Amino acid sequence: MSIRKTATSGIALALAGSLALTACGSGGDDGGDGGDGGNVTLNFTWWGSDERSERYEAAIDLFEEANPGITVQTSFAEYQDYWTQRSTDATSGELPDVLQMDISRLLEYSNNGLLYDLTEFEGNGIDTSTISEDLLASGRSNEQLVAIPTGTNTLSLMVNPDLVAELGLEVPEWDYTWEEYLDFVQAASEAGADRDPQVYGAGDYTATWWIFMQHLVQQGIEPFSETGEMNFTEDDMRDFLTSVEGPREQDVFFPRERTEQLLPKGGFTSGEAAVEFHWDNFISGYSHDLGSENIQLLPMPTGPDGEKHMFFKPTMQLAMGGNTAHPEESAALIDFLINDPEAGQIIGTDLGVPASQARLDALEVEEGSLDQRVIEYEQRVREEGNATATVPFQPEGFGPVETEYVEVLGPELDYGQIDANQFVERWFSEASNLLVTS
């Protein structure tokens, strides 16, 4: 089924009258004179946990020491709140000088002229020489370089081996299947039923958009065409959602109500769920919240053809707001965060396995550390031939349709307020307004 754009996306609609970017920078109250050597204040914002923020702040302290004429004002938010705030910034032409960007939102911002073209700094202010062209290409749009990748990540199954052992179970093998995964989750939930608080195997993975993307890839479906049209049908989504109806009805999965009670933590990071699917670079934040470094990484379950069809994607990217009055200084900050070895030692793999090969080579990791675990996990995924797919294309509107899936409809399905048929009908209806096709 193909969906054609019938209405402008939220950000495009909001920006209809405000695409003439002003020369007034987001740090414009500092009296700075840009590249003429005066004092400059940059605004830098990101999404993520307190753990990520501590790393960023420490790295920025080093940057300010090395650049005494530049002050960096920082802010961060949870992922969904972050994009709500950026949409507000965009409507007023006041995006931060430097902002964390996600490939799922890149076209939404670049197609509306909101990001600064970094081409002038490529190899001349921002060293991209040790970033692979395939990875660097993820930040190119409309023949412009608008974002620099911080690193790579891939999906994983985070495992709490201590909790698994307490439940009297064994950690799944590397080549486990979806059926074996569901058997493990059910066994863990049954073993943890009498504990206080009750322990479950895992949450309902069908509520996670990227697991749906992985499912489609394992079915031999490239989710979106490069013109933004969907290559999957309502039946494809319905089959995915109903594939776990049995476990869902038997209360095998971690309950949504309990998730709400535990916020900002989740079942896994509270020690009440044995495993959870997530991007591998989240291991640092998960370890921080769980209070344990004993977290194991496993790949995705094997698909129906005996292959995993995993993919690597840019973890995140760094971009500049098109309205910045301080492009040279902003470029210097991006270059520092991407390439500086000392900053890399502080950040580790929290932003993914470093995109810069030079910085990865310079990264000193302790034996058994979380950073080593992520690096070795990605190496093994490659060596085992598990990453045979490319990251699904993410057309303009990809981020908003993910939000609709995860934040709007997901909770309603979990609480039993809608069934799978209603979920699918509503999602496809919204997608027709959010996806941009060409």
Rosetta blueprint (number, residue, H / E / L):
1 M L
2 S L
3 I L
4 R L
5 K L
6 T L
7 A L
8 T L
9 S L
10 G H
11 I H
12 A H
13 L H
14 A H
15 L L
16 A L
17 G L
18 S L
19 L L
20 A L
21 L L
22 T L
23 A L
24 C L
25 G L
26 S L
27 G L
28 G H
29 D H
30 D H
31 G L
32 G L
33 D L
34 G H
35 G H
36 D H
37 G L
38 G L
39 N L
40 V E
41 T E
42 L E
43 N E
44 F E
45 T E
46 W E
47 W E
48 G L
49 S L
50 D H
51 E H
52 R H
53 S H
54 E H
55 R H
56 Y H
57 E H
58 A H
59 A H
60 I H
61 D H
62 L H
63 F H
64 E H
65 E H
66 A H
67 N L
68 P L
69 G L
70 I E
71 T E
72 V E
73 Q E
74 T E
75 S E
76 F E
77 A E
78 E L
79 Y H
80 Q H
81 D H
82 Y H
83 W H
84 T H
85 Q H
86 R H
87 S H
88 T H
89 D H
90 A H
91 T H
92 S L
93 G L
94 E L
95 L L
96 P L
97 D L
98 V E
99 L E
100 Q E
101 M E
102 D L
103 I H
104 S H
105 R H
106 L H
107 L H
108 E H
109 Y H
110 S H
111 N L
112 N L
113 G L
114 L L
115 L E
116 Y L
117 D L
118 L H
119 T H
120 E H
121 F H
122 E E
123 G L
124 N L
125 G L
126 I E
127 D L
128 T L
129 S L
130 T L
131 I L
132 S L
133 E H
134 D H
135 L H
136 L H
137 A H
138 S H
139 G H
140 R E
141 S E
142 N L
143 E L
144 Q E
145 L E
146 V L
147 A L
148 I E
149 P E
150 T L
151 G E
152 T E
153 N E
154 T L
155 L E
156 S E
157 L E
158 M E
159 V E
160 N L
161 P H
162 D H
163 L H
164 V H
165 A H
166 E H
167 L L
168 G L
169 L L
170 E L
171 V L
172 P L
173 E L
174 W L
175 D L
176 Y L
177 T E
178 W H
179 E H
180 E H
181 Y H
182 L H
183 D H
184 F H
185 V H
186 Q H
187 A H
188 A H
189 S H
190 E H
191 A H
192 G L
193 A L
194 D L
195 R L
196 D L
197 P L
198 Q L
199 V L
200 Y E
201 G L
202 A L
203 G L
204 D L
205 Y H
206 T H
207 A H
208 T L
209 W H
210 W H
211 I H
212 F H
213 M H
214 Q H
215 H H
216 L H
217 V H
218 Q H
219 Q L
220 G L
221 I L
222 E L
223 P L
224 F E
225 S L
226 E L
227 T L
228 G L
229 E L
230 M E
231 N L
232 F L
233 T L
234 E H
235 D H
236 D H
237 M H
238 R H
239 D H
240 F H
241 L H
242 T H
243 S L
244 V L
245 E H
246 G H
247 P H
248 R H
249 E H
250 Q L
251 D L
252 V L
253 F L
254 F L
255 P L
256 R H
257 E H
258 R H
259 T H
260 E H
261 Q H
262 L H
263 L L
264 P L
265 K L
266 G L
267 G L
268 F L
269 T L
270 S L
271 G L
272 E L
273 A E
274 A L
275 V E
276 E E
277 F E
278 H E
279 W E
280 D H
281 N H
282 F H
283 I H
284 S H
285 G H
286 Y H
287 S H
288 H H
289 D H
290 L H
291 G L
292 S L
293 E L
294 N L
295 I L
296 Q E
297 L E
298 L E
299 P L
300 M L
301 P L
302 T E
303 G L
304 P L
305 D L
306 G L
307 E L
308 K L
309 H L
310 M L
311 F L
312 F L
313 K E
314 P E
315 T L
316 M L
317 Q E
318 L E
319 A E
320 M E
321 G E
322 G L
323 N L
324 T L
325 A L
326 H L
327 P H
328 E H
329 E H
330 S H
331 A H
332 A H
333 L H
334 I H
335 D H
336 F H
337 L H
338 I H
339 N H
340 D L
341 P H
342 E H
343 A H
344 G H
345 Q H
346 I H
347 I H
348 G L
349 T L
350 D L
351 L L
352 G L
353 V E
354 P E
355 A L
356 S L
357 Q H
358 A H
359 R H
360 L H
361 D H
362 A H
363 L L
364 E L
365 V L
366 E L
367 E L
368 G L
369 S L
370 L H
371 D H
372 Q H
373 R H
374 V H
375 I H
376 E H
377 Y H
378 E H
379 Q H
380 R H
381 V H
382 R H
383 E H
384 E L
385 G L
386 N L
387 A L
388 T L
389 A L
390 T L
391 V L
392 P L
393 F L
394 Q L
395 P L
396 E L
397 G L
398 F H
399 G H
400 P H
401 V H
402 E H
403 T H
404 E H
405 Y H
406 V H
407 E H
408 V H
409 L H
410 G H
411 P H
412 E H
413 L H
414 D H
415 Y L
416 G L
417 Q L
418 I L
419 D L
420 A H
421 N H
422 Q H
423 F H
424 V H
425 E H
426 R H
427 W H
428 F H
429 S H
430 E H
431 A H
432 S H
433 N H
434 L H
435 L L
436 V L
437 T L
438 S L
